Amino acid sequence: MSNADPGTPSIKVLVPIVKMNTLFILGALLITVGCSEGEEPRSERASMPGSDRDAQGCIGSAGYTWCEHTQQCERPWELAEARGFENTEAEFEAYCAQ
């Protein structure tokens, strides 16, 4: 006769459950470590808007490019409209090289 409470699962039932939980936890840990290995943390500065300034201080992600002619950062399409030349890279470079 068994001393165990009739509502308590037997050890034969619990062992596979514990093994399955252990394998699940180990698998999750391996996946987490594998996914994060080799990643370099992004610095806070690199993720801030406007942090991609070039040597002249122009923000490329906002469309700005240095123009030697005007001695300032310009958006090519705005400069083309203001100065009356075609909005192409070649025209912008030609204008800014003057």
DSSP file with accessible surface (Angstrom, degrees, kcal/mol):
  #  RESIDUE AA STRUCTURE BP1 BP2  ACC     N-H-->O    O-->H-N    N-H-->O    O-->H-N    TCO  KAPPA ALPHA  PHI   PSI    X-CA   Y-CA   Z-CA
    1    1 A M              0   0  236      0, 0.0     2,-0.3     0, 0.0     0, 0.0   0.000 360.0 360.0 360.0 141.9    0.0    0.0    0.0
    2    2 A S        -     0   0   92      1,-0.1     0, 0.0     2,-0.1     0, 0.0  -0.620 360.0-152.9 -93.0 145.0    1.3    3.5   -0.9
    3    3 A N        +     0   0  171     -2,-0.3    -1,-0.1     2,-0.1     2,-0.1   0.518  63.6 111.3 -88.3  -8.0    1.7    6.4    1.6
    4    4 A A  S    S-     0   0   66      1,-0.1    -2,-0.1     2,-0.1     6,-0.0  -0.357  79.3-103.8 -71.4 147.8    1.2    9.0   -1.2
    5    5 A D    >   -     0   0  103      1,-0.1     3,-1.8     4,-0.1    -1,-0.1  -0.481  27.1-127.3 -66.6 135.6   -1.8   11.2   -1.3
    6    6 A P  T 3  S+     0   0  132      0, 0.0    -1,-0.1     0, 0.0    -2,-0.1   0.800 109.2  53.9 -61.1 -22.8   -4.1    9.9   -4.1
    7    7 A G  T 3  S+     0   0   67      2,-0.1    -2,-0.0     0, 0.0    -3,-0.0   0.588  89.2  93.7 -87.4  -7.8   -4.2   13.4   -5.6
    8    8 A T  S <  S-     0   0   77     -3,-1.8     2,-0.0     1,-0.1    -4,-0.0  -0.714  80.8-120.1 -87.9 129.3   -0.4   13.7   -5.8
    9    9 A P        -     0   0   70      0, 0.0    -4,-0.1     0, 0.0    -2,-0.1  -0.361  32.5-109.3 -66.6 150.4    1.2   12.7   -9.2
   10   10 A S    >>  -     0   0   63      1,-0.1     4,-1.7    -6,-0.0     3,-1.1  -0.284  24.4-109.5 -76.8 161.9    3.7    9.8   -9.0
   11   11 A I  H 3> S+     0   0  124      1,-0.3     4,-2.2     2,-0.2    -1,-0.1   0.832 117.8  64.6 -60.5 -29.8    7.4   10.3   -9.5
   12   12 A K  H 34 S+     0   0  177      1,-0.2    -1,-0.3     2,-0.2    -2,-0.0   0.813 106.1  43.3 -65.3 -28.7    7.1    8.5  -12.8
   13   13 A V  H <> S+     0   0   76     -3,-1.1     4,-0.9     2,-0.1    -1,-0.2   0.854 113.7  50.4 -82.6 -36.9    4.9   11.3  -14.1
   14   14 A L  H  X S+     0   0   72     -4,-1.7     4,-2.5     1,-0.2     5,-0.2   0.854  97.8  65.7 -73.4 -35.3    7.0   14.2  -12.7
   15   15 A V  H  X S+     0   0   64     -4,-2.2     4,-2.5     1,-0.2     5,-0.2   0.938 102.6  45.9 -59.1 -48.6   10.4   13.0  -14.0
   16   16 A P  H  > S+     0   0   72      0, 0.0     4,-2.5     0, 0.0    -1,-0.2   0.893 112.7  52.1 -63.7 -33.9    9.6   13.5  -17.7
   17   17 A I  H  X S+     0   0   77     -4,-0.9     4,-2.6     2,-0.2    -2,-0.2   0.937 110.9  46.5 -66.2 -44.5    8.0   17.0  -16.9
   18   18 A V  H  X S+     0   0   84     -4,-2.5     4,-2.5     2,-0.2    -1,-0.2   0.926 113.1  49.8 -63.6 -43.1   11.2   18.1  -15.1
   19   19 A K  H  X S+     0   0  138     -4,-2.5     4,-2.5    -5,-0.2    -1,-0.2   0.922 111.3  49.0 -61.7 -43.1   13.4   16.8  -17.9
   20   20 A M  H  X S+     0   0  123     -4,-2.5     4,-2.4    -5,-0.2    -2,-0.2   0.928 112.2  47.9 -64.8 -43.3   11.3   18.6  -20.5
   21   21 A N  H  X S+     0   0   88     -4,-2.6     4,-2.5     2,-0.2    -1,-0.2   0.909 111.6  50.8 -63.2 -41.4   11.3   21.9  -18.6
   22   22 A T  H  X S+     0   0   69     -4,-2.5     4,-2.5     1,-0.2     5,-0.2   0.930 111.1  47.7 -63.2 -44.4   15.1   21.6  -18.1
   23   23 A L  H  X S+     0   0  122     -4,-2.5     4,-2.6     2,-0.2    -1,-0.2   0.900 111.1  51.9 -63.9 -39.6   15.6   21.0  -21.8
   24   24 A F  H  X S+     0   0  150     -4,-2.4     4,-2.5     2,-0.2    -2,-0.2   0.940 111.2  46.5 -62.7 -45.9   13.4   24.0  -22.7
   25   25 A I  H  X S+     0   0   98     -4,-2.5     4,-2.3     2,-0.2    -2,-0.2   0.929 113.5  48.4 -64.3 -43.9   15.3   26.3  -20.4
   26   26 A L  H  X S+     0   0   93     -4,-2.5     4,-2.4     1,-0.2    -1,-0.2   0.918 111.9  50.0 -63.0 -41.8   18.7   25.2  -21.7
   27   27 A G  H  X S+     0   0   28     -4,-2.6     4,-2.4    -5,-0.2    -2,-0.2   0.923 109.9  50.0 -62.6 -43.0   17.5   25.6  -25.3
   28   28 A A  H  X S+     0   0   42     -4,-2.5     4,-2.4     1,-0.2    -1,-0.2   0.911 111.0  49.7 -63.6 -39.8   16.2   29.1  -24.6
   29   29 A L  H  X S+     0   0  101     -4,-2.3     4,-2.6     1,-0.2     5,-0.2   0.921 110.4  49.7 -64.8 -43.5   19.5   30.0  -23.0
   30   30 A L  H  X S+     0   0  131     -4,-2.4     4,-2.7     2,-0.2    -2,-0.2   0.908 111.6  48.5 -63.1 -41.3   21.5   28.7  -25.9
   31   31 A I  H  X S+     0   0  114     -4,-2.4     4,-2.3     2,-0.2     5,-0.2   0.930 112.1  49.2 -64.9 -43.6   19.4   30.6  -28.4
   32   32 A T  H  X S+     0   0   91     -4,-2.4     4,-1.5    -5,-0.2    -2,-0.2   0.939 114.7  43.6 -62.0 -45.8   19.7   33.8  -26.5
   33   33 A V  H  X S+     0   0   82     -4,-2.6     4,-1.4     1,-0.2    -2,-0.2   0.925 113.8  51.5 -67.1 -41.7   23.5   33.5  -26.2
   34   34 A G  H  < S+     0   0   50     -4,-2.7    -1,-0.2    -5,-0.2    -2,-0.2   0.873 110.2  48.7 -64.5 -36.3   23.8   32.4  -29.8
   35   35 A C  H  < S+     0   0   87     -4,-2.3    -1,-0.2     1,-0.2    -2,-0.2   0.814 114.8  43.7 -74.6 -30.1   21.8   35.4  -31.1
   36   36 A S  H >< S+     0   0   67     -4,-1.5     3,-1.5    -5,-0.2    -1,-0.2   0.638  85.8 109.6 -93.3 -11.4   23.7   38.0  -29.1
   37   37 A E  T 3< S+     0   0  155     -4,-1.4     3,-0.1     1,-0.2    -4,-0.0  -0.383  85.9  14.1 -68.1 134.2   27.2   36.7  -29.7
   38   38 A G  T 3  S+     0   0   76      1,-0.3     2,-0.3    -2,-0.1    -1,-0.2   0.323  92.5 128.7  88.1 -11.4   29.3   39.0  -31.9
   39   39 A E    <   -     0   0  144     -3,-1.5    -1,-0.3     3,-0.0    -3,-0.0  -0.628  50.4-145.2 -79.3 133.5   26.9   41.9  -31.6
   40   40 A E        -     0   0  172     -2,-0.3     2,-0.1    -3,-0.1     3,-0.0  -0.835  25.4-111.1 -95.2 135.0   28.4   45.2  -30.7
   41   41 A P        -     0   0  125      0, 0.0     2,-0.4     0, 0.0    -1,-0.0  -0.414  30.6-119.5 -65.7 138.3   26.3   47.4  -28.5
   42   42 A R        -     0   0  193     -2,-0.1     2,-0.1     1,-0.1     5,-0.0  -0.624  27.5-124.2 -77.1 132.4   25.1   50.5  -30.3
   43   43 A S     >  -     0   0   69     -2,-0.4     4,-1.0     1,-0.1     3,-0.1  -0.432  15.4-121.5 -74.4 153.6   26.2   53.6  -28.6
   44   44 A E  H >> S+     0   0  156      1,-0.2     3,-0.5     2,-0.2     4,-0.5   0.900 112.2  55.0 -62.5 -37.5   23.6   56.1  -27.5
   45   45 A R  H >4 S+     0   0  192      1,-0.2     3,-1.0     2,-0.2    -1,-0.2   0.894 103.0  55.1 -64.8 -39.1   25.2   58.8  -29.6
   46   46 A A  H 34 S+     0   0   60      1,-0.2    -1,-0.2    -3,-0.1    -2,-0.2   0.774 108.2  49.3 -68.4 -23.7   25.1   56.7  -32.8
   47   47 A S  H << S+     0   0   61     -4,-1.0    -1,-0.2    -3,-0.5    -2,-0.2   0.499  87.3 104.5 -95.2  -2.0   21.4   56.1  -32.5
   48   48 A M  S X< S-     0   0   98     -3,-1.0     3,-1.7    -4,-0.5     4,-0.1  -0.566  82.6-103.1 -79.9 139.4   20.4   59.8  -31.9
   49   49 A P  T 3  S+     0   0  132      0, 0.0    -1,-0.1     0, 0.0    -2,-0.1  -0.343 106.9  21.2 -59.1 137.4   18.9   61.7  -34.8
   50   50 A G  T 3  S+     0   0   21     -4,-0.1     3,-0.4     1,-0.1    -3,-0.1   0.526  85.6 118.6  83.1   6.9   21.3   64.0  -36.5
   51   51 A S    <   +     0   0   39     -3,-1.7    -3,-0.1     1,-0.2    -1,-0.1   0.418  53.1  82.7 -86.7   5.3   24.4   62.1  -35.2
   52   52 A D        +     0   0   68     -4,-0.1     8,-1.0     5,-0.0    -1,-0.2  -0.134  60.2 154.1-101.0  41.7   25.5   61.2  -38.7
   53   53 A R  B     -A   59   0A 152     -3,-0.4     6,-0.2     6,-0.2     2,-0.1  -0.404  34.0-139.6 -70.2 142.3   27.3   64.5  -39.4
   54   54 A D    >   -     0   0   69      4,-2.1     3,-1.6    -2,-0.1    -1,-0.1  -0.154  41.7 -75.1 -89.2-169.3   30.1   64.5  -41.9
   55   55 A A  T 3  S+     0   0  102      1,-0.3    -2,-0.1     2,-0.1    -1,-0.0   0.804 134.7  45.8 -61.9 -28.5   33.5   66.3  -41.7
   56   56 A Q  T 3  S-     0   0  100      2,-0.1    -1,-0.3    16,-0.0    17,-0.1   0.464 122.1-104.3 -92.1  -3.8   31.8   69.7  -42.6
   57   57 A G  S <  S+     0   0   25     -3,-1.6     2,-0.3     1,-0.3    -2,-0.1   0.536  70.3 147.7  94.3   8.3   28.9   69.1  -40.1
   58   58 A a        -     0   0    1      1,-0.1    -4,-2.1    -5,-0.0     2,-1.0  -0.591  47.3-132.7 -80.8 138.3   26.3   68.2  -42.8
   59   59 A I  B > > -A   53   0A  29     -2,-0.3     5,-2.0    -6,-0.2     3,-1.0  -0.777  19.0-170.7 -93.6 102.2   23.7   65.7  -41.7
   60   60 A G  G > 5S+     0   0   44     -8,-1.0     3,-2.0    -2,-1.0    -1,-0.2   0.861  82.1  59.4 -62.3 -38.4   23.5   63.2  -44.6
   61   61 A S  G 3 5S+     0   0   90      1,-0.3    -1,-0.3    -9,-0.2    -2,-0.1   0.720 104.8  51.9 -67.2 -17.6   20.3   61.5  -43.3
   62   62 A A  G < 5S-     0   0   34     -3,-1.0    -1,-0.3     2,-0.1    -2,-0.2   0.350 125.5-103.3 -96.4   3.9   18.5   64.8  -43.5
   63   63 A G  T < 5S+     0   0   20     -3,-2.0     2,-0.3     1,-0.3    -3,-0.2   0.522  72.4 143.9  92.7   6.0   19.6   65.3  -47.1
   64   64 A Y      < +     0   0   74     -5,-2.0     2,-0.3    11,-0.2    -1,-0.3  -0.617  21.2 176.0 -88.0 140.2   22.4   67.8  -46.5
   65   65 A T  E     -B   74   0B  63      9,-2.7     9,-3.1    -2,-0.3     2,-0.2  -0.984  36.3-101.9-136.8 145.3   25.6   67.8  -48.5
   66   66 A W  E     -B   73   0B  62     -2,-0.3     2,-0.5     7,-0.2     7,-0.2  -0.445  30.2-160.7 -71.1 135.8   28.5   70.3  -48.4
   67   67 A b  E  >> -B   72   0B   0      5,-1.8     4,-1.4    -2,-0.2     5,-1.2  -0.970   8.4-162.7-119.0 115.8   28.6   72.8  -51.2
   68   68 A E  T  45S+     0   0  113     -2,-0.5    29,-0.1     1,-0.2    -1,-0.1   0.869  89.1  57.8 -64.5 -36.5   32.0   74.5  -51.7
   69   69 A H  T  45S+     0   0   77     27,-0.9    -1,-0.2     1,-0.2    27,-0.1   0.908 118.0  29.5 -63.6 -44.7   30.4   77.4  -53.7
   70   70 A T  T  45S-     0   0   30      2,-0.2    -1,-0.2    -3,-0.0    -2,-0.2   0.576 100.3-133.3 -92.8 -10.1   28.0   78.5  -51.0
   71   71 A Q  T  <5S+     0   0  111     -4,-1.4     2,-0.3     1,-0.2    -3,-0.2   0.851  72.7  85.4  57.7  40.2   30.3   77.3  -48.1
   72   72 A Q  E   <S-B   67   0B 100     -5,-1.2    -5,-1.8    -7,-0.1     2,-0.3  -0.977  88.8 -82.1-157.5 168.6   27.4   75.6  -46.3
   73   73 A a  E     -B   66   0B  35     -2,-0.3     2,-0.3    -7,-0.2    -7,-0.2  -0.592  52.6-176.9 -75.3 133.1   25.4   72.4  -46.1
   74   74 A E  E     -B   65   0B  22     -9,-3.1    -9,-2.7    -2,-0.3     3,-0.1  -0.962  32.5-128.2-132.4 151.1   22.8   72.3  -48.8
   75   75 A R    >>  -     0   0   65     -2,-0.3     4,-2.6   -11,-0.2     3,-0.5  -0.892  28.2-139.1 -93.3 120.6   19.9   70.0  -49.8
   76   76 A P  H 3> S+     0   0   26      0, 0.0     4,-2.6     0, 0.0     5,-0.2   0.869  98.6  49.1 -52.0 -43.9   20.6   69.5  -53.5
   77   77 A W  H 3> S+     0   0  116      1,-0.2     4,-1.7     2,-0.2     5,-0.1   0.865 113.0  47.7 -68.3 -33.3   16.9   69.7  -54.6
   78   78 A E  H <> S+     0   0   83     -3,-0.5     4,-2.5     2,-0.2    -1,-0.2   0.907 113.4  47.2 -71.6 -41.4   16.4   72.9  -52.6
   79   79 A L  H  X S+     0   0    5     -4,-2.6     4,-2.7     2,-0.2     5,-0.2   0.911 110.2  53.5 -65.6 -40.4   19.5   74.5  -54.0
   80   80 A A  H  X>S+     0   0    3     -4,-2.6     5,-1.5    -5,-0.3     4,-1.2   0.922 112.1  44.6 -60.8 -42.7   18.6   73.5  -57.6
   81   81 A E  H  <5S+     0   0  167     -4,-1.7    -2,-0.2     1,-0.2    -1,-0.2   0.932 115.9  46.7 -67.8 -42.4   15.2   75.1  -57.2
   82   82 A A  H  <5S+     0   0   75     -4,-2.5    -2,-0.2     1,-0.2    -1,-0.2   0.861 121.4  35.7 -69.3 -35.2   16.6   78.3  -55.6
   83   83 A R  H  <5S-     0   0  143     -4,-2.7    -1,-0.2    -5,-0.2    -2,-0.2   0.453 109.2-117.3-101.5  -5.0   19.5   78.7  -58.2
   84   84 A G  T  <5 +     0   0   70     -4,-1.2     2,-0.3     1,-0.2    -3,-0.2   0.816  66.9 126.5  78.6  32.3   17.6   77.5  -61.2
   85   85 A F      < -     0   0   34     -5,-1.5    -1,-0.2    -6,-0.2    -2,-0.1  -0.810  67.6 -84.0-116.6 164.5   19.6   74.4  -62.3
   86   86 A E        -     0   0  134     -2,-0.3     2,-2.1     1,-0.1     5,-0.1  -0.382  41.2-116.5 -66.4 140.2   18.4   70.8  -62.9
   87   87 A N  S    S+     0   0   96      4,-0.1     2,-0.3    -2,-0.1    -1,-0.1  -0.506  70.6 120.7 -81.1  76.2   18.0   68.6  -59.8
   88   88 A T  S  > S-     0   0   48     -2,-2.1     4,-2.4   -12,-0.1     5,-0.2  -0.934  72.8-116.9-131.4 159.8   20.7   66.0  -60.7
   89   89 A E  H  > S+     0   0  148     -2,-0.3     4,-2.7     1,-0.2     5,-0.2   0.910 115.9  52.1 -62.2 -41.1   23.8   65.0  -58.9
   90   90 A A  H  > S+     0   0   67      1,-0.2     4,-2.4     2,-0.2    -1,-0.2   0.912 110.6  46.8 -63.2 -43.6   26.0   66.1  -61.8
   91   91 A E  H  > S+     0   0   81      2,-0.2     4,-2.5     1,-0.2    -1,-0.2   0.899 112.5  50.2 -65.8 -40.3   24.4   69.6  -61.8
   92   92 A F  H  X S+     0   0   13     -4,-2.4     4,-2.7     2,-0.2     5,-0.2   0.947 112.6  46.6 -63.0 -45.5   24.7   70.0  -58.1
   93   93 A E  H  X S+     0   0  109     -4,-2.7     4,-1.4     1,-0.2    -2,-0.2   0.891 112.5  50.2 -63.3 -40.5   28.4   69.0  -58.2
   94   94 A A  H  < S+     0   0   55     -4,-2.4     4,-0.5    -5,-0.2    -1,-0.2   0.923 113.3  45.6 -64.7 -43.2   29.0   71.3  -61.1
   95   95 A Y  H >< S+     0   0   35     -4,-2.5     3,-1.1     1,-0.2    -2,-0.2   0.936 114.9  46.7 -65.3 -45.2   27.3   74.2  -59.3
   96   96 A b  H 3< S+     0   0   10     -4,-2.7   -27,-0.9     1,-0.2    -1,-0.2   0.703 104.0  62.5 -75.0 -16.3   29.1   73.6  -56.0
   97   97 A A  T 3<        0   0   81     -4,-1.4    -1,-0.2    -5,-0.2    -2,-0.2   0.622 360.0 360.0 -81.8 -13.4   32.5   73.2  -57.6
   98   98 A Q    <         0   0  145     -3,-1.1    -3,-0.0    -4,-0.5    -4,-0.0  -0.275 360.0 360.0 -65.5 360.0   32.4   76.8  -58.9
